[in-house]
């Protein structure tokens, strides 16, 4: 696709990066921003996102509309960059910053829909798809199983969550049989795995038992 895009652009690179502000190894929750070498606009996502995006003439939007062969290729370029570069980089960042100090706050830094007016909804879907497909392979979920805590992934293991995690007695009891994600994931995370990675995280309920 980069080679196709080069027929219309002088240079394109399948490359992106993300960054987050840290304080004493703790990620700081604040609105981020989008960049293509120069700043573009503020973001409702909690990190800085940078990539070789195709922009409109005023550098106020990452393009996703239009017609003709050129626009179709450049539109596809942005979609693939969101999914295969930005989404993956974001997942790797979550893996990098996850530690036992911030397990109660880490979910607020995961990718989710924010309805950013500067980003087309299709591009946001591409970002989420790339993020959840990649993070399902990474050890980014803190789990309790047989009295042992560890970071786990969903790649080869079924993980569960117990909604009433304040009930320590039941939590300990269920975790002797089921590897439980603890603290339990936010609803948007459960939905993200299901929609974009086709992975169901099962809740431990009386009906399930």
Protein Blocks (a to p, Z undefined) as FASTA:
>chain_A
ZZmmmmmpmbdcdddddddddeehiacdddddddehiacbdcfbfcdcdddddddfkopa
ccfbdedjklmmmmmmmmmmmmmmmmmmmmmmmmmmgcfklmmmmmmmpccdehiakbcf
klmmmmmmmmmmmmmmpccbccdeehiacdddfklpccdddfklmlmmlmmmmmmmbccd
dddddfklmmmmmmmnopacddddfklZZ
